[in-house]
Amino acid sequence: MTANVVLIGYTCAGKTTVGARVAQHLGRPHLDVDAIIEQRLGPVAAYIERHGMPAFRTAERAFLREQLPASGAVISAGAGTVLPPGTRALLCTGARVFFLDVPPAVLAARLAALPAD
């Protein structure tokens, strides 16, 4: 059994971009948690505004329980996905976890470039 590769880090650290490249390089499927959550729930910010952060984290954990591959995938976690202990354990147990460390100035520039919504 091949362990999942899980990428974690701050918003705009590059988890999606790096995850896609690593998956292609390793010949593994890539799972972007934020993208799949948005397919299911719609825009995350709008969902949180309507239902609250606890409801979002519950939905996120439910998705991971249902969809998380047992092995062999490269997973780009949402920035806050690893904050709740139960979700972190679900995502990271038995996985190889990598924190994408990006200099604060680079993160600030990337965040500033995001759309205002």
N, C-alpha and C positions, 0 to 999 in steps of 0.2 A: 504494500500500500504506500503510495506517494503522498506525503503531507501536503496540505494546502499551503500556499504562500499567501500571507495576509499583509497588505500594506496599510499602515496607519500613519496619521500625521495631521497637522493643522489644515484648515480650509486653505485651498490654493497651494498646497505643498506639491501637487503633481501626482497624486495617487492614481487617478484615472489614466493619465498619459503614460506614466511609468508602468502601471499594471498591464495596459494593453501591449506595450513593448516587451515586457518580461514574458507575458503569456505567449506572444508570437515567437519569441526566441526559444522558449521551452517547449513549444508545441502543445500548450495546455489551454483549456477554456479560460476566458476572463469573465469575472462577475463583478460588476460595478454596483455596489449596494445602493448608492444614491440614485443612480439611473433607474434601477428596477423598482425602488420605492416610489419614485415619481411616476413610473408607468402605472403602478397600482393605486396610488393615492392622489395623484396630481401634484402640482407644485408644493414642495415641502413647506415653504413659508406660509402659503395659504392654508394648508392643512393644520399647521401649528396654530395659526391665528384662530381658526374655527374650533379646533378640538383641544388645543393645549399640548405642551411638550410631553407630559406623561402619556397621553394617548398616542402621540407619534412614536415614542420609544417603545410602547407596547406593540404597536403595529410593526415596527422595525424588527423587534425580537421574534414576533410571530412569523414574519417573512423568513428570517434566518432559520428558524426551526423547520419550516416547510421546504426551503429551497437550497440550503447550504449543502454543497457537495461534500461527501464524506472524505474525499481525497482528490488530489490532482489538479485543483483549480488555482488560479491566481485571483485573489479577491482584493478589490480596492474598497476599503471600508469608508463609510462616511466619517467625517471629522469627529463627531460625537458618538459614533457607534460603540466605541470601546469604553465609554464612561460608565454605563450601568454594569455592575459586576456580573450579573447573570448573562447579559448579552456578550460581554467581553469573554467570559468562560466559554460560551457557545461558539463564538467565532474563533477563538485563539487556542483552545485546547488541542494539543497534538499538531498544531500548525507551526510553520516557520514564520515568525512575525518580524516585520521590518518597519522601523520608524523612519519616515522620510524627513530628514533634518534639513530645513531650508533657512538661510539667514533671515533675520527679522526684516531687513531692508527689502529683500526680494519678496517676502510675503506681503509686506505693506504695499509695494508697487503692484503686485498681482491683485490684491484686494481692492485697491483704488481703481483698477481697470475694470472691475466687475460692473455690470449694469446696476443702476440705482435700485431696482425692484428687488 
